[in-house]
Amino acid sequence: MKYLVLLLVVGVALAWLSIARRRSRGERGGAPGAGRRAGAHRSEPTAMLACVHCGVHLPRPEALFDAAGRPYCSEAHRLAGPL
């Protein structure tokens, strides 16, 4: 009985490793042509901006801008203004 449990644990571990390896290489399971094409899910890199107040870099969609269009990392830094 203990050998059967050990065999089951080893089988599950191998299946998990196989799935993890396929995901890291970007392969998808299923029928050919199913899902997205290879590379179709990739998007352009997001522009990074530096906060005018403290200099920390953050993605453009997460930045807050003042009336002059300067980027800030938080509302507190936007209210404090540039250094």
Distance bins in CASP14 RR format, pairs under 12 A and 6 or more apart:
PFRMAT RR
TARGET T0000
AUTHOR 0000-0000-0000
RMODE 2
METHOD distances of the structure
MODEL  1
1 7 0 0 0 0 0 1 0 0 0 0 0
1 8 0 0 0 0 0 1 0 0 0 0 0
2 8 0 0 0 0 0 1 0 0 0 0 0
2 9 0 0 0 0 0 1 0 0 0 0 0
3 9 0 0 0 0 0 1 0 0 0 0 0
3 10 0 0 0 0 0 1 0 0 0 0 0
4 10 0 0 0 0 0 1 0 0 0 0 0
4 11 0 0 0 0 0 1 0 0 0 0 0
5 11 0 0 0 0 0 1 0 0 0 0 0
5 12 0 0 0 0 0 1 0 0 0 0 0
6 12 0 0 0 0 0 1 0 0 0 0 0
6 13 0 0 0 0 0 1 0 0 0 0 0
7 13 0 0 0 0 0 1 0 0 0 0 0
7 14 0 0 0 0 0 1 0 0 0 0 0
8 14 0 0 0 0 0 1 0 0 0 0 0
8 15 0 0 0 0 0 1 0 0 0 0 0
9 15 0 0 0 0 0 1 0 0 0 0 0
9 16 0 0 0 0 0 1 0 0 0 0 0
10 16 0 0 0 0 0 1 0 0 0 0 0
10 17 0 0 0 0 0 1 0 0 0 0 0
11 17 0 0 0 0 1 0 0 0 0 0 0
11 18 0 0 0 0 1 0 0 0 0 0 0
12 18 0 0 0 0 0 1 0 0 0 0 0
12 19 0 0 0 0 0 1 0 0 0 0 0
13 19 0 0 0 0 0 1 0 0 0 0 0
13 20 0 0 0 0 0 1 0 0 0 0 0
14 20 0 0 0 0 0 1 0 0 0 0 0
14 21 0 0 0 0 0 1 0 0 0 0 0
15 21 0 0 0 0 0 1 0 0 0 0 0
15 22 0 0 0 0 0 1 0 0 0 0 0
16 22 0 0 0 0 0 1 0 0 0 0 0
16 23 0 0 0 0 0 1 0 0 0 0 0
17 23 0 0 0 0 0 1 0 0 0 0 0
17 24 0 0 0 0 0 1 0 0 0 0 0
18 24 0 0 0 0 0 1 0 0 0 0 0
18 25 0 0 0 0 0 1 0 0 0 0 0
18 27 0 0 0 0 0 1 0 0 0 0 0
18 29 0 0 0 0 0 1 0 0 0 0 0
19 25 0 0 0 0 0 1 0 0 0 0 0
19 26 0 0 0 0 0 1 0 0 0 0 0
19 27 0 0 0 0 1 0 0 0 0 0 0
19 28 0 0 0 0 0 1 0 0 0 0 0
19 29 0 0 0 0 1 0 0 0 0 0 0
20 26 0 0 0 0 0 1 0 0 0 0 0
20 27 0 0 0 0 0 1 0 0 0 0 0
21 27 0 0 0 0 1 0 0 0 0 0 0
22 28 1 0 0 1 0 0 0 0 0 0 0
22 29 1 0 0 1 0 0 0 0 0 0 0
22 30 0 0 0 0 0 1 0 0 0 0 0
23 29 0 0 0 0 1 0 0 0 0 0 0
25 38 0 0 0 0 1 0 0 0 0 0 0
26 35 0 0 0 0 0 1 0 0 0 0 0
26 36 0 0 0 0 0 1 0 0 0 0 0
26 37 0 0 0 0 0 1 0 0 0 0 0
26 38 1 0 0 1 0 0 0 0 0 0 0
26 39 0 0 0 0 1 0 0 0 0 0 0
26 40 0 0 0 0 0 1 0 0 0 0 0
26 41 0 0 0 0 1 0 0 0 0 0 0
26 42 0 0 0 0 0 1 0 0 0 0 0
27 34 0 0 0 0 0 1 0 0 0 0 0
27 35 0 0 0 0 0 1 0 0 0 0 0
27 36 0 0 0 0 0 1 0 0 0 0 0
27 38 0 0 0 0 1 0 0 0 0 0 0
27 39 0 0 0 0 0 1 0 0 0 0 0
28 34 1 0 0 1 0 0 0 0 0 0 0
28 35 1 0 0 1 0 0 0 0 0 0 0
28 36 1 0 0 1 0 0 0 0 0 0 0
28 37 0 0 0 0 1 0 0 0 0 0 0
28 38 0 0 0 0 1 0 0 0 0 0 0
28 39 0 0 0 0 0 1 0 0 0 0 0
28 40 0 0 0 0 0 1 0 0 0 0 0
28 41 0 0 0 0 1 0 0 0 0 0 0
29 35 0 0 0 0 1 0 0 0 0 0 0
29 36 0 0 0 0 0 1 0 0 0 0 0
32 38 0 0 0 0 0 1 0 0 0 0 0
33 40 0 0 0 0 0 1 0 0 0 0 0
35 41 0 0 0 0 1 0 0 0 0 0 0
36 42 0 0 0 0 1 0 0 0 0 0 0
36 43 0 0 0 0 0 1 0 0 0 0 0
44 60 0 0 0 0 0 1 0 0 0 0 0
45 59 0 0 0 0 1 0 0 0 0 0 0
45 60 0 0 0 0 0 1 0 0 0 0 0
46 57 0 0 0 0 0 1 0 0 0 0 0
46 58 0 0 0 0 1 0 0 0 0 0 0
46 59 1 0 1 0 0 0 0 0 0 0 0
46 60 1 0 0 1 0 0 0 0 0 0 0
46 61 1 0 0 1 0 0 0 0 0 0 0
46 62 0 0 0 0 1 0 0 0 0 0 0
46 63 0 0 0 0 0 1 0 0 0 0 0
47 57 0 0 0 0 0 1 0 0 0 0 0
47 58 0 0 0 0 0 1 0 0 0 0 0
47 59 1 0 0 1 0 0 0 0 0 0 0
47 60 1 0 1 0 0 0 0 0 0 0 0
47 61 0 0 0 0 1 0 0 0 0 0 0
47 62 0 0 0 0 0 1 0 0 0 0 0
47 63 0 0 0 0 1 0 0 0 0 0 0
47 71 0 0 0 0 0 1 0 0 0 0 0
48 55 0 0 0 0 0 1 0 0 0 0 0
48 56 0 0 0 0 0 1 0 0 0 0 0
48 57 1 0 1 0 0 0 0 0 0 0 0
48 58 1 0 0 1 0 0 0 0 0 0 0
48 59 1 0 0 1 0 0 0 0 0 0 0
48 60 1 0 0 1 0 0 0 0 0 0 0
48 61 0 0 0 0 0 1 0 0 0 0 0
48 62 0 0 0 0 1 0 0 0 0 0 0
48 63 0 0 0 0 1 0 0 0 0 0 0
48 71 0 0 0 0 1 0 0 0 0 0 0
48 73 0 0 0 0 0 1 0 0 0 0 0
49 55 0 0 0 0 1 0 0 0 0 0 0
49 56 0 0 0 0 1 0 0 0 0 0 0
49 57 1 0 0 1 0 0 0 0 0 0 0
49 58 1 0 0 1 0 0 0 0 0 0 0
49 59 1 0 0 1 0 0 0 0 0 0 0
49 60 1 0 1 0 0 0 0 0 0 0 0
49 61 0 0 0 0 1 0 0 0 0 0 0
49 62 0 0 0 0 1 0 0 0 0 0 0
49 63 1 0 1 0 0 0 0 0 0 0 0
49 64 0 0 0 0 0 1 0 0 0 0 0
49 65 0 0 0 0 1 0 0 0 0 0 0
49 69 0 0 0 0 0 1 0 0 0 0 0
49 70 0 0 0 0 1 0 0 0 0 0 0
49 71 1 0 1 0 0 0 0 0 0 0 0
49 72 0 0 0 0 1 0 0 0 0 0 0
49 73 0 0 0 0 1 0 0 0 0 0 0
50 56 1 0 0 1 0 0 0 0 0 0 0
50 57 1 0 1 0 0 0 0 0 0 0 0
50 58 0 0 0 0 1 0 0 0 0 0 0
50 59 0 0 0 0 0 1 0 0 0 0 0
50 60 0 0 0 0 0 1 0 0 0 0 0
50 63 0 0 0 0 1 0 0 0 0 0 0
50 70 0 0 0 0 0 1 0 0 0 0 0
50 71 1 0 0 1 0 0 0 0 0 0 0
50 72 0 0 0 0 1 0 0 0 0 0 0
50 73 0 0 0 0 1 0 0 0 0 0 0
50 77 0 0 0 0 0 1 0 0 0 0 0
50 82 0 0 0 0 0 1 0 0 0 0 0
50 83 0 0 0 0 0 1 0 0 0 0 0
51 57 1 0 0 1 0 0 0 0 0 0 0
51 58 1 0 0 1 0 0 0 0 0 0 0
51 59 0 0 0 0 0 1 0 0 0 0 0
51 62 0 0 0 0 0 1 0 0 0 0 0
51 63 1 0 0 1 0 0 0 0 0 0 0
51 64 0 0 0 0 1 0 0 0 0 0 0
51 65 0 0 0 0 0 1 0 0 0 0 0
51 66 0 0 0 0 0 1 0 0 0 0 0
51 70 0 0 0 0 1 0 0 0 0 0 0
51 71 1 0 0 1 0 0 0 0 0 0 0
51 72 1 0 1 0 0 0 0 0 0 0 0
51 73 1 1 0 0 0 0 0 0 0 0 0
51 74 1 0 0 1 0 0 0 0 0 0 0
51 75 0 0 0 0 0 1 0 0 0 0 0
51 76 0 0 0 0 0 1 0 0 0 0 0
51 77 1 0 1 0 0 0 0 0 0 0 0
51 78 0 0 0 0 1 0 0 0 0 0 0
51 80 0 0 0 0 0 1 0 0 0 0 0
51 81 0 0 0 0 0 1 0 0 0 0 0
51 82 0 0 0 0 1 0 0 0 0 0 0
51 83 0 0 0 0 1 0 0 0 0 0 0
52 58 0 0 0 0 0 1 0 0 0 0 0
52 63 0 0 0 0 1 0 0 0 0 0 0
52 64 0 0 0 0 0 1 0 0 0 0 0
52 65 0 0 0 0 1 0 0 0 0 0 0
52 66 0 0 0 0 1 0 0 0 0 0 0
52 68 0 0 0 0 1 0 0 0 0 0 0
52 69 0 0 0 0 1 0 0 0 0 0 0
52 70 1 0 1 0 0 0 0 0 0 0 0
52 71 1 0 0 1 0 0 0 0 0 0 0
52 72 1 0 0 1 0 0 0 0 0 0 0
52 73 0 0 0 0 1 0 0 0 0 0 0
52 74 0 0 0 0 0 1 0 0 0 0 0
52 77 1 0 0 1 0 0 0 0 0 0 0
52 78 0 0 0 0 1 0 0 0 0 0 0
52 80 0 0 0 0 1 0 0 0 0 0 0
52 81 1 0 0 1 0 0 0 0 0 0 0
52 82 1 0 1 0 0 0 0 0 0 0 0
52 83 1 0 0 1 0 0 0 0 0 0 0
53 63 0 0 0 0 0 1 0 0 0 0 0
53 64 0 0 0 0 0 1 0 0 0 0 0
53 66 0 0 0 0 0 1 0 0 0 0 0
53 70 0 0 0 0 1 0 0 0 0 0 0
53 71 0 0 0 0 1 0 0 0 0 0 0
53 72 1 0 1 0 0 0 0 0 0 0 0
53 73 1 0 0 1 0 0 0 0 0 0 0
53 74 0 0 0 0 1 0 0 0 0 0 0
53 75 0 0 0 0 0 1 0 0 0 0 0
53 76 0 0 0 0 1 0 0 0 0 0 0
53 77 1 1 0 0 0 0 0 0 0 0 0
53 78 1 0 0 1 0 0 0 0 0 0 0
53 79 0 0 0 0 1 0 0 0 0 0 0
53 80 1 0 1 0 0 0 0 0 0 0 0
53 81 1 0 1 0 0 0 0 0 0 0 0
53 82 1 0 0 1 0 0 0 0 0 0 0
53 83 1 0 1 0 0 0 0 0 0 0 0
54 71 0 0 0 0 0 1 0 0 0 0 0
54 72 0 0 0 0 1 0 0 0 0 0 0
54 73 1 0 0 1 0 0 0 0 0 0 0
54 74 0 0 0 0 1 0 0 0 0 0 0
54 76 0 0 0 0 0 1 0 0 0 0 0
54 77 1 0 0 1 0 0 0 0 0 0 0
54 78 0 0 0 0 0 1 0 0 0 0 0
54 80 0 0 0 0 1 0 0 0 0 0 0
54 81 0 0 0 0 0 1 0 0 0 0 0
54 82 0 0 0 0 0 1 0 0 0 0 0
54 83 1 0 0 1 0 0 0 0 0 0 0
55 63 0 0 0 0 0 1 0 0 0 0 0
55 70 0 0 0 0 0 1 0 0 0 0 0
55 71 0 0 0 0 1 0 0 0 0 0 0
55 72 0 0 0 0 1 0 0 0 0 0 0
55 73 1 0 0 1 0 0 0 0 0 0 0
55 74 0 0 0 0 0 1 0 0 0 0 0
55 77 0 0 0 0 1 0 0 0 0 0 0
55 82 0 0 0 0 0 1 0 0 0 0 0
55 83 0 0 0 0 1 0 0 0 0 0 0
56 62 0 0 0 0 0 1 0 0 0 0 0
56 63 0 0 0 0 0 1 0 0 0 0 0
56 71 0 0 0 0 0 1 0 0 0 0 0
56 72 0 0 0 0 1 0 0 0 0 0 0
56 73 1 0 1 0 0 0 0 0 0 0 0
56 74 0 0 0 0 1 0 0 0 0 0 0
56 77 0 0 0 0 1 0 0 0 0 0 0
57 63 0 0 0 0 1 0 0 0 0 0 0
57 71 0 0 0 0 1 0 0 0 0 0 0
57 73 0 0 0 0 1 0 0 0 0 0 0
58 64 0 0 0 0 1 0 0 0 0 0 0
58 65 0 0 0 0 0 1 0 0 0 0 0
58 71 1 0 0 1 0 0 0 0 0 0 0
58 72 0 0 0 0 1 0 0 0 0 0 0
58 73 1 0 1 0 0 0 0 0 0 0 0
58 74 0 0 0 0 1 0 0 0 0 0 0
58 77 0 0 0 0 0 1 0 0 0 0 0
59 71 0 0 0 0 0 1 0 0 0 0 0
59 73 0 0 0 0 0 1 0 0 0 0 0
60 69 0 0 0 0 0 1 0 0 0 0 0
60 71 1 0 0 1 0 0 0 0 0 0 0
60 73 0 0 0 0 0 1 0 0 0 0 0
61 71 0 0 0 0 0 1 0 0 0 0 0
62 71 0 0 0 0 1 0 0 0 0 0 0
62 72 0 0 0 0 0 1 0 0 0 0 0
62 73 0 0 0 0 1 0 0 0 0 0 0
62 74 0 0 0 0 1 0 0 0 0 0 0
63 69 0 0 0 0 1 0 0 0 0 0 0
63 70 0 0 0 0 1 0 0 0 0 0 0
63 71 1 0 1 0 0 0 0 0 0 0 0
63 72 1 0 0 1 0 0 0 0 0 0 0
63 73 1 0 0 1 0 0 0 0 0 0 0
63 74 0 0 0 0 1 0 0 0 0 0 0
63 75 0 0 0 0 0 1 0 0 0 0 0
63 77 0 0 0 0 0 1 0 0 0 0 0
63 78 0 0 0 0 1 0 0 0 0 0 0
64 70 0 0 0 0 1 0 0 0 0 0 0
64 71 1 0 0 1 0 0 0 0 0 0 0
64 72 1 0 1 0 0 0 0 0 0 0 0
64 73 1 0 0 1 0 0 0 0 0 0 0
64 74 1 0 0 1 0 0 0 0 0 0 0
64 75 1 0 0 1 0 0 0 0 0 0 0
64 76 0 0 0 0 1 0 0 0 0 0 0
64 77 0 0 0 0 1 0 0 0 0 0 0
64 78 1 0 1 0 0 0 0 0 0 0 0
64 79 0 0 0 0 1 0 0 0 0 0 0
64 80 0 0 0 0 0 1 0 0 0 0 0
64 81 0 0 0 0 0 1 0 0 0 0 0
65 71 1 0 1 0 0 0 0 0 0 0 0
65 72 1 0 0 1 0 0 0 0 0 0 0
65 73 0 0 0 0 0 1 0 0 0 0 0
65 75 0 0 0 0 0 1 0 0 0 0 0
65 77 0 0 0 0 0 1 0 0 0 0 0
65 78 1 0 0 1 0 0 0 0 0 0 0
65 81 0 0 0 0 0 1 0 0 0 0 0
66 72 1 0 0 1 0 0 0 0 0 0 0
66 75 0 0 0 0 0 1 0 0 0 0 0
66 77 0 0 0 0 1 0 0 0 0 0 0
66 78 1 0 1 0 0 0 0 0 0 0 0
66 79 0 0 0 0 1 0 0 0 0 0 0
66 80 0 0 0 0 0 1 0 0 0 0 0
66 81 1 0 0 1 0 0 0 0 0 0 0
66 82 0 0 0 0 1 0 0 0 0 0 0
67 78 0 0 0 0 0 1 0 0 0 0 0
67 81 0 0 0 0 0 1 0 0 0 0 0
68 78 0 0 0 0 0 1 0 0 0 0 0
68 81 0 0 0 0 0 1 0 0 0 0 0
68 82 0 0 0 0 1 0 0 0 0 0 0
69 78 0 0 0 0 0 1 0 0 0 0 0
69 81 0 0 0 0 0 1 0 0 0 0 0
69 82 0 0 0 0 0 1 0 0 0 0 0
70 77 0 0 0 0 0 1 0 0 0 0 0
70 78 0 0 0 0 1 0 0 0 0 0 0
70 80 0 0 0 0 0 1 0 0 0 0 0
70 81 0 0 0 0 1 0 0 0 0 0 0
70 82 1 0 0 1 0 0 0 0 0 0 0
70 83 0 0 0 0 0 1 0 0 0 0 0
71 77 0 0 0 0 1 0 0 0 0 0 0
71 78 0 0 0 0 1 0 0 0 0 0 0
71 81 0 0 0 0 0 1 0 0 0 0 0
71 82 0 0 0 0 0 1 0 0 0 0 0
72 78 1 0 1 0 0 0 0 0 0 0 0
72 79 0 0 0 0 1 0 0 0 0 0 0
72 80 0 0 0 0 1 0 0 0 0 0 0
72 81 1 0 0 1 0 0 0 0 0 0 0
72 82 0 0 0 0 1 0 0 0 0 0 0
72 83 0 0 0 0 0 1 0 0 0 0 0
73 80 0 0 0 0 0 1 0 0 0 0 0
73 81 0 0 0 0 0 1 0 0 0 0 0
74 80 0 0 0 0 1 0 0 0 0 0 0
74 81 0 0 0 0 0 1 0 0 0 0 0
75 81 0 0 0 0 0 1 0 0 0 0 0
77 83 0 0 0 0 1 0 0 0 0 0 0
END
